[in-house]
Amino acid sequence: MTITCDTPIENLLNVEEVKVQTDEYVNTVTQATESLLTTITSEQAKGLSPDAFVIDGDSLIYEKAQTIKTNLSAIEDELNNWKKNIITKAEEKRKEELSQLILAVNTKLLDLSTEIARLNITKIINKDASAIERLEEVSREYKHYKEKNDQLIGMKE
């Protein structure tokens, strides 16, 4: 996304929404893995012992069930790391976008300040009515961007 001085603050990355979505995803996966883990544990408690379905001295079903349980735990750990990573990157991106928007607004304020100074001189020297009208327009525009800048600075702190 290209950020300009006119980019609405609402268009910046919403980290809270990213957190909500990652939480939903983590909860969905966690529920599925816990359900599978519960099923395996329940079946083991019902009689799926290390001695069940032994072929050539290997307890194939029990060992596979244990491997699945271990893998499910690893999935949960990886999922939590993934979630932290996404949130960290979202926070970094939000800071970057906020800095870009502040820079764009400050550049606009500088341009408007220059134009206000020029129009004030024109107004004094030429007593030009159109310069007075344009000065009022530019002053309103300056006020708008100044308020936006103040809001952005408050968000950055």
N, C-alpha and C positions, 0 to 999 in steps of 0.2 A: 504494500500500500504506500502510495506517495503521500507524505504529510506536508500540508501547506498551512499557512496561517488561518485558513478558513476551515480546516479539518475540525469537525465537532469533537469535543472531548469524549463523547459517548462512543466514537468510532475507534478509540484506542483499545488495545487488548484488555479485556476484562478478566483479571486474574481470579477474581472470586468465582466467575462462571467456569473458568478452567478447573478450579478446585472442586466445584460441584460436579462437573462432568467426570472428572477423574475419580471422585468418590463413588459416583454411581457405577462406573465401570469396575472399580475395585470391589465394591459390594456385590455386584453380579457374579464376578469370577469367584469371590470368596464363598458366596452361598453355594455355587456349583461344586467347588472343591470340597467344602465341608460336607455337603450332601454325599458325595462320592466317598469321602473318608469315613463318614458315619456308616455307610453301607458296607464298606470293606471291614471295618472294625466289628460291626454287627455280625457279619458272616463268619469272621474269625472266632467270635465268641460262641457262635452256634455249633462250632465243630470243625471249622477249617483250621486244623492244627498243622504243625510242621510235618506230621506223619501222614497227612492226607495227600493222596495222589502222588506217591513217590515212584519215580521212574529212574532206574539205574542209580539209586541212592540220592537222587535230587528231589526235593519237595517242590515241584515246579509251581503249582498254584499258590502255595503259601509264599514262596520267594517272590513271585511276581506281585502278589498282593502287598508284600512289604516294600518292594521297589516302587510300586505306585504310590503308597503312603509317603515314602521319602520324597518322591518327585513332587507330590502335591504340596508338601511343606516348602520345597525349593521354589515352586511356582509362586506361593504367597510371598516369600521373601523377595523374589525378583519383581513381583508386581508392586510391592511397596517401594522398592528402589526406583522402579520405572515412574511411579507416581511422584516421588520426591524430585526426580530429575525433570519431569515435565513442568512441575510447579516452579522449580528454580529457573528453568528456561523461560517460562511465561513471565515471571517477575522481572527477569533481565530484559526481556523484550518490551515489557510495559515501561520500564525505566528509559530504555532507548527511545521508544516512541514519544514519551513525555518530554524528553530532552530535545528531540527533533521539533516537536510542536512549540516548545518554549523558544527555541532558536528562531523558528519561522515567525512567531508572533513578535519577538523582539526586533527582528529585521523589519517587519512591517511597521512597528512603532517608530523605529528610527527613520524610515522613509516618510512616514506621516509627519513626524516632528520637523523634518527638513522642509516638507511642503508647507506646513503651518508657518514656519519662519519666513519662507519665500513669500507666501500670501500676505503675511503681516507687513512685510516691506512694500509689496506691491500696493496694498491697501493704503499705506501711509503716503507713499510717493504719488500714486496715480489717483487716489480716492475713487477707485474703480468699484462699482456696485457688484459686478460679477465676481470680483475677487472676494468681496465680503460674503457673498452667498456661498462661494466655494470654500471659504475659510470655515464657515459654520458647518458645512457638510464634512469637511476633513476633521474638524474638531469632534464631531459626533462619532465619526469612524475611529478616531484616536481613543476616545473614551471607551468605546466598545472593546477594542483590542487591549486597552489597559486593564479593564475589568477581567477579561479573559486571562491575561498574563498574571494578574494577582491570584486568580483562581488556580491556575497551573502551578504557580510557586507554592501555594498552600498545599497542593497535592504532592509536591515533590518532597516536602519536609517530613 
